Structure formats: C-alpha cells, structure tokens
Amino acid sequence: MGKFTDLTGRRFSRLTVLELVGKDSHRNALWRCVCDCGSEIIVSSNSLNTGNTKSCGCLRIEQARQHFTKHGHSKNQALQTTTYNSWQAMKQRCLDPNAERFPKYGALGVTVCDRWQGEHGFETFLADLGERPKGTTLGRFGDVGNYEPGNVKWMTSTEQRQNWRPDRNLGGRQKQKAA
C-alpha cells in the first residue's frame, strides 16, 4: 500500500484506531476505528491527523444538544428527549384546545402549574421530576388533579393501569348529581 504511518492502537479524540482497511481515492490510508460510544467507523488518516473526524458522529450530536439548550434537551425535533417530549405532551393536552387529547384534560379543567410553563418551565419540570426513566410515562396520582409538583411522577405502564380511574375524564372533579 505504500508508505504510511501505522496508527493502529492510537487514540484521536473519541476514536481508537483498530486496523488498516485500505486506501481512499486520494491514496490516504483508511482506518477502522471504534468510538467511545461503541460504534465503528472508517476514517482516512488525513481526517484523523487533522482532527476533522473526532467521533462516529455522537460528539456532534452532543455538542448540538448542548448548543440548543443548557439542560441538554432541545426544541429541535431531531434532538428531543423522552423527558422533553413528555413535558410538551402534558402541556399540549392541557393547554391547547386544538390538541387531540384536550377534551379529556384541558376542557375538563386539568391544567399545568405555572412553574412548569413559560420561559423556564421545562428546566423547572426537569428539576422537579428528573429525567424520564426508560419504560415510564408521566402520570398523576389517582389520575386526578392537575399536573403539579406532588401530584405527578414517572410511572410504569403497570402503575398507570393500577392508577386509572373510570371517572378520570372529570379532571379530578366530582360528578354533579342531577337534582
């Protein structure tokens, strides 16, 4: 393959070079590398040596996420986390009259506390509840009342089923008996 510097075993940012796999059209050596995240990628020696390639792409995603928000979550749909999506869905079903689930929540008086709305609403929501654990969704205790600290938690589907109440469409209010 001609002269080249053996990069096997060397580390370049998040990449560790595993083996030489060939040459590109510019006669640069191509290396199979493993990223810290576990993904493998083929990179030219030129890209490794100049620092143009530092990871499999995971570093760019992390940097973009941090760029969009200080809390690591994003309004950019491609970068949204499950925690951010849950917060958005909660607000939508309670506050957006055009939302599909609004009739079962917002129209019945279920609302979102002020601290989880507005400019810093997500940051406060995140501080109050933490990251959404895998396999959970946001649930209200007894499936009644408003979305507010002390009345919600991340629940598994089993907890959600056990928590379900047939009169939940009342938004926590008691049925009015006809006189």
DRENSEPA-841608 format. One record per residue: x, y, z of N, C-alpha, C, CB in turn; residue number from 1; residue in three letters. Coordinates in steps of 0.05 Angstrom, whole numbers. Glycine has a CB too. Layout:
N
+--------+--------+--------+--------+--------+--------+--------+--------+--------+--------+--------+--------+-----+-----+
|     nx |     ny |     nz |    cax |    cay |    caz |     cx |     cy |     cz |    cbx |    cby |    cbz |   n | res |
+--------+--------+--------+--------+--------+--------+--------+--------+--------+--------+--------+--------+-----+-----+
|      X |      Y |      Z |      X |      Y |      Z |      X |      Y |      Z |      X |      Y |      Z | NUM | Ala |
...
+--------+--------+--------+--------+--------+--------+--------+--------+--------+--------+--------+--------+-----+-----+
This chain:
179
+--------+--------+--------+--------+--------+--------+--------+--------+--------+--------+--------+--------+-----+-----+
|     nx |     ny |     nz |    cax |    cay |    caz |     cx |     cy |     cz |    cbx |    cby |    cbz |   n | res |
+--------+--------+--------+--------+--------+--------+--------+--------+--------+--------+--------+--------+-----+-----+
|     16 |    -24 |      0 |      0 |      0 |      0 |     17 |     25 |      0 |    -18 |      0 |     24 |   1 | Met |
|     42 |     23 |     -1 |     59 |     46 |      0 |     66 |     54 |     29 |     46 |     69 |    -14 |   2 | Gly |
|     80 |     77 |     31 |     88 |     86 |     58 |     64 |     99 |     72 |    111 |    106 |     55 |   3 | Lys |
|     63 |     92 |     98 |     43 |    105 |    115 |     52 |    101 |    144 |     15 |     92 |    111 |   4 | Phe |
|     43 |    118 |    161 |     49 |    115 |    190 |     27 |     97 |    202 |     49 |    143 |    204 |   5 | Thr |
|     36 |     76 |    215 |     17 |     58 |    228 |      3 |     71 |    251 |     32 |     31 |    237 |   6 | Asp |
|    -23 |     74 |    250 |    -38 |     87 |    271 |    -52 |     67 |    289 |    -59 |    106 |    258 |   7 | Leu |
|    -49 |     42 |    284 |    -62 |     21 |    300 |    -57 |     26 |    330 |    -52 |     -7 |    292 |   8 | Thr |
|    -79 |     26 |    345 |    -77 |     30 |    374 |    -77 |     59 |    383 |    -53 |     16 |    384 |   9 | Gly |
|    -72 |     77 |    365 |    -71 |    105 |    372 |   -100 |    116 |    377 |    -57 |    122 |    351 |  10 | Arg |
|   -101 |    137 |    393 |   -126 |    149 |    400 |   -128 |    177 |    389 |   -130 |    150 |    431 |  11 | Arg |
|   -150 |    184 |    376 |   -155 |    210 |    365 |   -182 |    219 |    376 |   -155 |    210 |    333 |  12 | Phe |
|   -182 |    237 |    395 |   -206 |    247 |    409 |   -222 |    223 |    419 |   -223 |    263 |    389 |  13 | Ser |
|   -245 |    217 |    408 |   -262 |    194 |    418 |   -257 |    169 |    402 |   -291 |    202 |    416 |  14 | Arg |
|   -239 |    169 |    383 |   -234 |    146 |    366 |   -208 |    132 |    373 |   -234 |    155 |    337 |  15 | Leu |
|   -209 |    105 |    373 |   -186 |     89 |    376 |   -183 |     72 |    350 |   -188 |     70 |    401 |  16 | Thr |
|   -159 |     74 |    338 |   -154 |     60 |    312 |   -151 |     30 |    317 |   -129 |     72 |    298 |  17 | Val |
|   -166 |     14 |    302 |   -165 |    -15 |    305 |   -147 |    -28 |    284 |   -193 |    -26 |    303 |  18 | Leu |
|   -151 |    -20 |    258 |   -135 |    -33 |    237 |   -137 |    -17 |    211 |   -145 |    -61 |    232 |  19 | Glu |
|   -117 |    -21 |    194 |   -116 |    -10 |    168 |   -135 |    -27 |    150 |    -87 |    -10 |    156 |  20 | Leu |
|   -152 |    -13 |    134 |   -171 |    -28 |    117 |   -167 |    -22 |     87 |   -199 |    -21 |    125 |  21 | Val |
|   -151 |     -3 |     80 |   -147 |      3 |     51 |   -138 |     32 |     47 |   -172 |     -2 |     36 |  22 | Gly |
|   -143 |     42 |     22 |   -136 |     70 |     15 |   -161 |     82 |      2 |   -112 |     71 |     -4 |  23 | Lys |
|   -163 |    109 |      4 |   -184 |    123 |     -9 |   -174 |    132 |    -37 |   -194 |    148 |      7 |  24 | Asp |
|   -191 |    147 |    -51 |   -184 |    155 |    -79 |   -160 |    175 |    -79 |   -208 |    168 |    -92 |  25 | Ser |
|   -153 |    187 |    -57 |   -131 |    205 |    -55 |   -106 |    191 |    -44 |   -138 |    229 |    -38 |  26 | His |
|   -107 |    165 |    -42 |    -85 |    149 |    -32 |    -80 |    152 |     -2 |    -60 |    155 |    -47 |  27 | Arg |
|    -99 |    163 |     12 |    -97 |    165 |     42 |   -105 |    137 |     53 |   -115 |    187 |     53 |  28 | Asn |
|    -90 |    129 |     73 |    -97 |    104 |     87 |   -124 |    107 |    101 |    -75 |     96 |    107 |  29 | Ala |
|   -140 |     85 |     99 |   -166 |     84 |    113 |   -164 |     65 |    137 |   -188 |     75 |     93 |  30 | Leu |
|   -174 |     75 |    159 |   -172 |     60 |    184 |   -200 |     54 |    196 |   -155 |     76 |    205 |  31 | Trp |
|   -203 |     29 |    206 |   -227 |     22 |    221 |   -222 |     31 |    250 |   -234 |     -9 |    218 |  32 | Arg |
|   -240 |     47 |    260 |   -237 |     58 |    287 |   -262 |     51 |    303 |   -232 |     89 |    286 |  33 | Cys |
|   -258 |     50 |    329 |   -281 |     46 |    347 |   -283 |     72 |    364 |   -278 |     21 |    366 |  34 | Val |
|   -308 |     81 |    366 |   -314 |    106 |    381 |   -319 |     99 |    410 |   -339 |    121 |    369 |  35 | Cys |
|   -316 |    118 |    428 |   -321 |    113 |    456 |   -349 |    103 |    461 |   -316 |    139 |    472 |  36 | Asp |
|   -368 |    111 |    443 |   -396 |    102 |    446 |   -400 |     73 |    437 |   -414 |    121 |    431 |  37 | Cys |
|   -379 |     61 |    425 |   -381 |     33 |    416 |   -386 |     30 |    386 |   -403 |     20 |    430 |  38 | Gly |
|   -392 |     51 |    372 |   -396 |     49 |    343 |   -370 |     48 |    328 |   -413 |     73 |    332 |  39 | Ser |
|   -370 |     35 |    305 |   -346 |     33 |    289 |   -349 |     51 |    264 |   -339 |      4 |    280 |  40 | Glu |
|   -327 |     61 |    255 |   -327 |     80 |    232 |   -301 |     77 |    217 |   -331 |    109 |    241 |  41 | Ile |
|   -302 |     81 |    190 |   -278 |     80 |    174 |   -270 |    110 |    169 |   -282 |     65 |    146 |  42 | Ile |
|   -245 |    116 |    175 |   -235 |    144 |    173 |   -208 |    144 |    159 |   -233 |    157 |    202 |  43 | Val |
|   -204 |    165 |    143 |   -178 |    168 |    130 |   -157 |    179 |    150 |   -180 |    188 |    106 |  44 | Ser |
|   -132 |    172 |    145 |   -111 |    181 |    162 |   -110 |    212 |    163 |    -83 |    170 |    153 |  45 | Ser |
|   -116 |    224 |    140 |   -116 |    253 |    139 |   -137 |    265 |    158 |   -122 |    262 |    110 |  46 | Asn |
|   -161 |    254 |    159 |   -182 |    264 |    176 |   -175 |    259 |    206 |   -209 |    250 |    170 |  47 | Ser |
|   -162 |    237 |    212 |   -153 |    232 |    239 |   -132 |    252 |    248 |   -144 |    203 |    243 |  48 | Leu |
|   -111 |    255 |    231 |    -88 |    272 |    237 |    -95 |    302 |    239 |    -66 |    268 |    217 |  49 | Asn |
|   -114 |    311 |    222 |   -121 |    339 |    223 |   -142 |    345 |    245 |   -132 |    348 |    196 |  50 | Thr |
|   -154 |    324 |    255 |   -175 |    328 |    276 |   -202 |    334 |    264 |   -168 |    351 |    294 |  51 | Gly |
|   -205 |    331 |    237 |   -231 |    335 |    224 |   -252 |    314 |    233 |   -228 |    334 |    194 |  52 | Asn |
|   -243 |    290 |    240 |   -261 |    270 |    250 |   -253 |    263 |    278 |   -261 |    244 |    231 |  53 | Thr |
|   -271 |    267 |    297 |   -265 |    263 |    325 |   -281 |    240 |    338 |   -269 |    288 |    341 |  54 | Lys |
|   -303 |    233 |    324 |   -320 |    212 |    334 |   -336 |    200 |    311 |   -340 |    223 |    356 |  55 | Ser |
|   -354 |    182 |    317 |   -371 |    169 |    297 |   -393 |    188 |    289 |   -383 |    143 |    307 |  56 | Cys |
|   -396 |    211 |    302 |   -418 |    230 |    298 |   -432 |    236 |    324 |   -438 |    219 |    278 |  57 | Gly |
|   -427 |    220 |    344 |   -440 |    224 |    370 |   -432 |    250 |    383 |   -435 |    200 |    389 |  58 | Cys |
|   -407 |    258 |    380 |   -397 |    283 |    392 |   -412 |    307 |    380 |   -367 |    286 |    387 |  59 | Leu |
|   -416 |    307 |    354 |   -431 |    329 |    341 |   -459 |    331 |    352 |   -431 |    325 |    310 |  60 | Arg |
|   -472 |    308 |    356 |   -500 |    308 |    367 |   -500 |    319 |    395 |   -512 |    279 |    366 |  61 | Ile |
|   -481 |    311 |    411 |   -479 |    321 |    439 |   -474 |    351 |    439 |   -457 |    307 |    455 |  62 | Glu |
|   -456 |    360 |    422 |   -450 |    389 |    421 |   -474 |    405 |    412 |   -426 |    394 |    403 |  63 | Gln |
|   -488 |    394 |    392 |   -512 |    408 |    382 |   -533 |    410 |    404 |   -524 |    394 |    357 |  64 | Ala |
|   -537 |    388 |    418 |   -557 |    387 |    440 |   -550 |    408 |    461 |   -558 |    359 |    453 |  65 | Arg |
|   -524 |    410 |    468 |   -515 |    430 |    488 |   -518 |    458 |    477 |   -486 |    424 |    496 |  66 | Gln |
|   -514 |    461 |    451 |   -516 |    488 |    439 |   -545 |    498 |    440 |   -507 |    487 |    410 |  67 | His |
|   -564 |    480 |    435 |   -592 |    488 |    434 |   -603 |    495 |    462 |   -609 |    466 |    422 |  68 | Phe |
|   -595 |    481 |    482 |   -605 |    486 |    509 |   -584 |    480 |    530 |   -630 |    470 |    515 |  69 | Thr |
|   -586 |    494 |    552 |   -566 |    489 |    573 |   -571 |    464 |    588 |   -565 |    513 |    591 |  70 | Lys |
|   -595 |    452 |    586 |   -601 |    429 |    602 |   -598 |    403 |    586 |   -630 |    431 |    612 |  71 | His |
|   -589 |    404 |    561 |   -585 |    380 |    546 |   -609 |    370 |    531 |   -574 |    359 |    563 |  72 | Gly |
|   -631 |    384 |    532 |   -656 |    377 |    518 |   -661 |    399 |    497 |   -680 |    374 |    538 |  73 | His |
|   -677 |    393 |    477 |   -679 |    412 |    455 |   -707 |    414 |    444 |   -660 |    403 |    434 |  74 | Ser |
|   -712 |    438 |    433 |   -737 |    443 |    418 |   -734 |    431 |    390 |   -743 |    473 |    417 |  75 | Lys |
|   -709 |    427 |    381 |   -704 |    415 |    355 |   -714 |    386 |    355 |   -674 |    416 |    347 |  76 | Asn |
|   -734 |    380 |    339 |   -747 |    354 |    340 |   -728 |    330 |    337 |   -768 |    352 |    318 |  77 | Gln |
|   -707 |    334 |    322 |   -688 |    312 |    318 |   -672 |    306 |    343 |   -669 |    318 |    295 |  78 | Ala |
|   -670 |    325 |    361 |   -654 |    322 |    385 |   -671 |    320 |    411 |   -635 |    345 |    388 |  79 | Leu |
|   -698 |    319 |    408 |   -714 |    318 |    432 |   -711 |    292 |    448 |   -744 |    322 |    425 |  80 | Gln |
|   -712 |    294 |    474 |   -710 |    271 |    491 |   -738 |    263 |    500 |   -693 |    277 |    516 |  81 | Thr |
|   -740 |    239 |    511 |   -767 |    229 |    521 |   -777 |    247 |    543 |   -765 |    200 |    531 |  82 | Thr |
|   -759 |    258 |    559 |   -768 |    276 |    581 |   -780 |    301 |    569 |   -743 |    284 |    599 |  83 | Thr |
|   -767 |    313 |    549 |   -777 |    337 |    537 |   -803 |    332 |    522 |   -756 |    348 |    517 |  84 | Tyr |
|   -805 |    309 |    509 |   -830 |    302 |    495 |   -853 |    299 |    514 |   -826 |    276 |    479 |  85 | Asn |
|   -848 |    287 |    538 |   -869 |    283 |    558 |   -879 |    310 |    568 |   -859 |    266 |    581 |  86 | Ser |
|   -860 |    328 |    573 |   -868 |    355 |    582 |   -885 |    370 |    561 |   -842 |    372 |    588 |  87 | Trp |
|   -876 |    368 |    536 |   -891 |    380 |    514 |   -920 |    368 |    512 |   -877 |    377 |    487 |  88 | Gln |
|   -922 |    342 |    513 |   -948 |    328 |    511 |   -966 |    336 |    533 |   -944 |    298 |    510 |  89 | Ala |
|   -955 |    338 |    558 |   -971 |    346 |    581 |   -983 |    374 |    576 |   -954 |    346 |    607 |  90 | Met |
|   -966 |    392 |    568 |   -976 |    420 |    563 |   -996 |    420 |    540 |   -952 |    438 |    556 |  91 | Lys |
|   -991 |    405 |    519 |  -1009 |    405 |    497 |  -1037 |    395 |    504 |   -998 |    388 |    474 |  92 | Gln |
|  -1039 |    372 |    518 |  -1065 |    361 |    525 |  -1081 |    378 |    545 |  -1062 |    333 |    535 |  93 | Arg |
|  -1066 |    394 |    560 |  -1080 |    411 |    580 |  -1085 |    440 |    571 |  -1063 |    412 |    605 |  94 | Cys |
|  -1068 |    450 |    553 |  -1069 |    478 |    546 |  -1077 |    485 |    517 |  -1043 |    490 |    552 |  95 | Leu |
|  -1075 |    465 |    499 |  -1080 |    471 |    471 |  -1108 |    460 |    462 |  -1058 |    458 |    454 |  96 | Asp |
|  -1127 |    478 |    459 |  -1154 |    470 |    451 |  -1155 |    454 |    425 |  -1172 |    494 |    449 |  97 | Pro |
|  -1135 |    456 |    408 |  -1134 |    442 |    383 |  -1121 |    414 |    386 |  -1119 |    457 |    362 |  98 | Asn |
|  -1111 |    407 |    409 |  -1098 |    381 |    413 |  -1119 |    359 |    414 |  -1081 |    381 |    439 |  99 | Ala |
|  -1112 |    336 |    404 |  -1130 |    313 |    403 |  -1140 |    305 |    431 |  -1116 |    290 |    390 | 100 | Glu |
|  -1123 |    306 |    451 |  -1130 |    297 |    478 |  -1140 |    319 |    496 |  -1106 |    283 |    491 | 101 | Arg |
|  -1142 |    343 |    486 |  -1151 |    366 |    502 |  -1179 |    361 |    514 |  -1152 |    391 |    485 | 102 | Phe |
|  -1198 |    349 |    499 |  -1225 |    345 |    510 |  -1225 |    328 |    536 |  -1242 |    331 |    490 | 103 | Pro |
|  -1205 |    311 |    540 |  -1204 |    294 |    564 |  -1186 |    306 |    586 |  -1194 |    266 |    556 | 104 | Lys |
|  -1174 |    328 |    580 |  -1156 |    341 |    600 |  -1164 |    370 |    603 |  -1127 |    338 |    591 | 105 | Tyr |
|  -1153 |    387 |    586 |  -1156 |    416 |    589 |  -1185 |    425 |    589 |  -1142 |    430 |    567 | 106 | Gly |
|  -1202 |    413 |    572 |  -1230 |    421 |    571 |  -1245 |    413 |    596 |  -1244 |    407 |    547 | 107 | Ala |
|  -1234 |    395 |    612 |  -1247 |    386 |    637 |  -1234 |    400 |    661 |  -1245 |    356 |    640 | 108 | Leu |
|  -1216 |    419 |    656 |  -1204 |    434 |    678 |  -1177 |    425 |    687 |  -1223 |    434 |    701 | 109 | Gly |
|  -1166 |    404 |    676 |  -1139 |    395 |    683 |  -1120 |    415 |    671 |  -1133 |    366 |    674 | 110 | Val |
|  -1102 |    425 |    688 |  -1082 |    445 |    678 |  -1054 |    438 |    687 |  -1090 |    473 |    688 | 111 | Thr |
|  -1035 |    454 |    679 |  -1007 |    451 |    686 |  -1000 |    475 |    704 |   -989 |    450 |    661 | 112 | Val |
|   -986 |    469 |    726 |   -979 |    490 |    745 |   -961 |    512 |    730 |   -963 |    479 |    769 | 113 | Cys |
|   -962 |    536 |    740 |   -948 |    558 |    728 |   -918 |    553 |    727 |   -953 |    583 |    743 | 114 | Asp |
|   -907 |    540 |    747 |   -878 |    536 |    748 |   -868 |    518 |    725 |   -869 |    524 |    774 | 115 | Arg |
|   -885 |    502 |    713 |   -877 |    484 |    691 |   -885 |    496 |    663 |   -890 |    457 |    694 | 116 | Trp |
|   -893 |    521 |    663 |   -899 |    535 |    638 |   -879 |    558 |    635 |   -928 |    546 |    638 | 117 | Gln |
|   -881 |    573 |    614 |   -865 |    597 |    609 |   -836 |    591 |    601 |   -864 |    613 |    634 | 118 | Gly |
|   -820 |    611 |    602 |   -793 |    610 |    591 |   -775 |    589 |    604 |   -780 |    637 |    594 | 119 | Glu |
|   -777 |    585 |    630 |   -761 |    566 |    644 |   -777 |    542 |    654 |   -747 |    579 |    667 | 120 | His |
|   -800 |    538 |    642 |   -818 |    516 |    650 |   -805 |    489 |    649 |   -843 |    517 |    634 | 121 | Gly |
|   -792 |    483 |    626 |   -780 |    457 |    624 |   -758 |    452 |    644 |   -769 |    452 |    595 | 122 | Phe |
|   -741 |    472 |    648 |   -719 |    470 |    668 |   -730 |    463 |    695 |   -702 |    495 |    669 | 123 | Glu |
|   -752 |    477 |    703 |   -764 |    472 |    729 |   -777 |    444 |    730 |   -785 |    494 |    735 | 124 | Thr |
|   -791 |    436 |    709 |   -803 |    409 |    707 |   -781 |    388 |    710 |   -817 |    406 |    680 | 125 | Phe |
|   -758 |    392 |    696 |   -736 |    373 |    697 |   -724 |    373 |    726 |   -714 |    381 |    677 | 126 | Leu |
|   -721 |    396 |    738 |   -710 |    396 |    766 |   -729 |    382 |    785 |   -706 |    426 |    774 | 127 | Ala |
|   -755 |    385 |    781 |   -775 |    373 |    799 |   -777 |    343 |    796 |   -802 |    386 |    795 | 128 | Asp |
|   -777 |    333 |    771 |   -782 |    305 |    766 |   -757 |    289 |    758 |   -802 |    302 |    745 | 129 | Leu |
|   -737 |    302 |    748 |   -713 |    288 |    738 |   -719 |    277 |    710 |   -705 |    266 |    757 | 130 | Gly |
|   -698 |    263 |    700 |   -700 |    251 |    673 |   -722 |    229 |    674 |   -673 |    239 |    664 | 131 | Glu |
|   -735 |    226 |    651 |   -755 |    204 |    649 |   -741 |    177 |    647 |   -774 |    209 |    624 | 132 | Arg |
|   -745 |    160 |    666 |   -733 |    133 |    665 |   -745 |    117 |    642 |   -737 |    118 |    691 | 133 | Pro |
|   -729 |    100 |    630 |   -738 |     83 |    608 |   -762 |     66 |    618 |   -715 |     65 |    598 | 134 | Lys |
|   -782 |     64 |    601 |   -805 |     47 |    607 |   -826 |     61 |    624 |   -797 |     23 |    621 | 135 | Gly |
|   -824 |     88 |    626 |   -844 |    102 |    642 |   -857 |    125 |    626 |   -831 |    114 |    667 | 136 | Thr |
|   -879 |    134 |    636 |   -893 |    158 |    625 |   -902 |    175 |    649 |   -917 |    150 |    607 | 137 | Thr |
|   -910 |    199 |    643 |   -919 |    217 |    664 |   -947 |    211 |    673 |   -917 |    246 |    654 | 138 | Leu |
|   -951 |    208 |    699 |   -977 |    201 |    710 |   -984 |    218 |    734 |   -979 |    172 |    717 | 139 | Gly |
|  -1010 |    223 |    737 |  -1020 |    238 |    761 |  -1029 |    217 |    781 |  -1043 |    257 |    753 | 140 | Arg |
|  -1025 |    223 |    807 |  -1034 |    205 |    828 |  -1064 |    203 |    828 |  -1024 |    215 |    856 | 141 | Phe |
|  -1074 |    179 |    828 |  -1103 |    174 |    827 |  -1115 |    183 |    800 |  -1116 |    189 |    849 | 142 | Gly |
|  -1098 |    191 |    782 |  -1107 |    200 |    755 |  -1127 |    224 |    758 |  -1121 |    177 |    740 | 143 | Asp |
|  -1123 |    240 |    778 |  -1140 |    263 |    783 |  -1122 |    287 |    790 |  -1160 |    258 |    806 | 144 | Val |
|  -1134 |    311 |    789 |  -1120 |    335 |    796 |  -1103 |    346 |    773 |  -1102 |    331 |    820 | 145 | Gly |
|  -1088 |    366 |    779 |  -1072 |    380 |    759 |  -1043 |    368 |    757 |  -1070 |    409 |    765 | 146 | Asn |
|  -1030 |    376 |    736 |  -1001 |    369 |    734 |   -986 |    390 |    749 |   -992 |    369 |    703 | 147 | Tyr |
|   -976 |    381 |    773 |   -962 |    399 |    791 |   -944 |    383 |    809 |   -981 |    417 |    807 | 148 | Glu |
|   -924 |    395 |    821 |   -907 |    380 |    840 |   -924 |    367 |    862 |   -885 |    399 |    852 | 149 | Pro |
|   -917 |    343 |    868 |   -931 |    328 |    889 |   -955 |    312 |    879 |   -941 |    347 |    910 | 150 | Gly |
|   -963 |    317 |    854 |   -986 |    302 |    843 |   -978 |    286 |    818 |  -1008 |    322 |    835 | 151 | Asn |
|   -953 |    285 |    811 |   -945 |    270 |    787 |   -919 |    256 |    793 |   -941 |    289 |    763 | 152 | Val |
|   -914 |    235 |    777 |   -888 |    221 |    778 |   -885 |    205 |    752 |   -886 |    202 |    803 | 153 | Lys |
|   -861 |    195 |    747 |   -857 |    177 |    725 |   -867 |    150 |    733 |   -826 |    176 |    717 | 154 | Trp |
|   -886 |    139 |    717 |   -899 |    113 |    724 |   -895 |     93 |    702 |   -929 |    117 |    729 | 155 | Met |
|   -893 |     68 |    710 |   -891 |     46 |    691 |   -920 |     42 |    680 |   -880 |     20 |    704 | 156 | Thr |
|   -922 |     26 |    659 |   -949 |     20 |    648 |   -966 |      5 |    669 |   -947 |      4 |    622 | 157 | Ser |
|   -954 |    -12 |    685 |   -969 |    -26 |    706 |   -979 |     -6 |    726 |   -950 |    -47 |    720 | 158 | Thr |
|   -963 |     13 |    735 |   -971 |     34 |    754 |   -993 |     51 |    742 |   -947 |     52 |    762 | 159 | Glu |
|   -991 |     57 |    716 |  -1011 |     73 |    702 |  -1038 |     58 |    702 |  -1003 |     80 |    673 | 160 | Gln |
|  -1038 |     32 |    697 |  -1063 |     16 |    697 |  -1075 |     15 |    725 |  -1058 |    -12 |    686 | 161 | Arg |
|  -1058 |     11 |    745 |  -1068 |     10 |    773 |  -1078 |     37 |    782 |  -1046 |      0 |    791 | 162 | Gln |
|  -1068 |     58 |    770 |  -1074 |     85 |    777 |  -1100 |     95 |    763 |  -1051 |    103 |    770 | 163 | Asn |
|  -1108 |     81 |    742 |  -1130 |     91 |    725 |  -1156 |     91 |    740 |  -1132 |     73 |    701 | 164 | Trp |
|  -1172 |    111 |    736 |  -1199 |    113 |    748 |  -1219 |    117 |    726 |  -1200 |    137 |    769 | 165 | Arg |
|  -1242 |    103 |    728 |  -1262 |    106 |    707 |  -1273 |    134 |    704 |  -1285 |     87 |    712 | 166 | Pro |
|  -1273 |    150 |    726 |  -1283 |    177 |    725 |  -1261 |    197 |    720 |  -1297 |    184 |    752 | 167 | Asp |
|  -1239 |    188 |    708 |  -1216 |    206 |    704 |  -1222 |    229 |    686 |  -1193 |    191 |    693 | 168 | Arg |
|  -1242 |    226 |    668 |  -1249 |    248 |    650 |  -1260 |    272 |    664 |  -1268 |    238 |    629 | 169 | Asn |
|  -1264 |    269 |    690 |  -1274 |    292 |    706 |  -1252 |    311 |    714 |  -1289 |    282 |    731 | 170 | Leu |
|  -1227 |    303 |    708 |  -1204 |    321 |    714 |  -1202 |    324 |    744 |  -1208 |    347 |    701 | 171 | Gly |
|  -1211 |    305 |    760 |  -1208 |    306 |    789 |  -1232 |    318 |    803 |  -1184 |    322 |    796 | 172 | Gly |
|  -1251 |    327 |    787 |  -1275 |    339 |    800 |  -1296 |    317 |    804 |  -1287 |    362 |    783 | 173 | Arg |
|  -1313 |    320 |    823 |  -1334 |    301 |    829 |  -1357 |    305 |    810 |  -1344 |    303 |    858 | 174 | Gln |
|  -1371 |    283 |    803 |  -1394 |    285 |    785 |  -1416 |    301 |    800 |  -1404 |    257 |    776 | 175 | Lys |
|  -1429 |    318 |    785 |  -1451 |    333 |    796 |  -1477 |    316 |    793 |  -1455 |    360 |    781 | 176 | Gln |
|  -1490 |    311 |    816 |  -1515 |    295 |    814 |  -1537 |    313 |    806 |  -1521 |    282 |    842 | 177 | Lys |
|  -1554 |    302 |    789 |  -1577 |    317 |    780 |  -1597 |    320 |    803 |  -1590 |    304 |    755 | 178 | Ala |
|  -1608 |    343 |    807 |  -1626 |    348 |    829 |  -1655 |    340 |    822 |  -1626 |    377 |    838 | 179 | Ala |
+--------+--------+--------+--------+--------+--------+--------+--------+--------+--------+--------+--------+-----+-----+
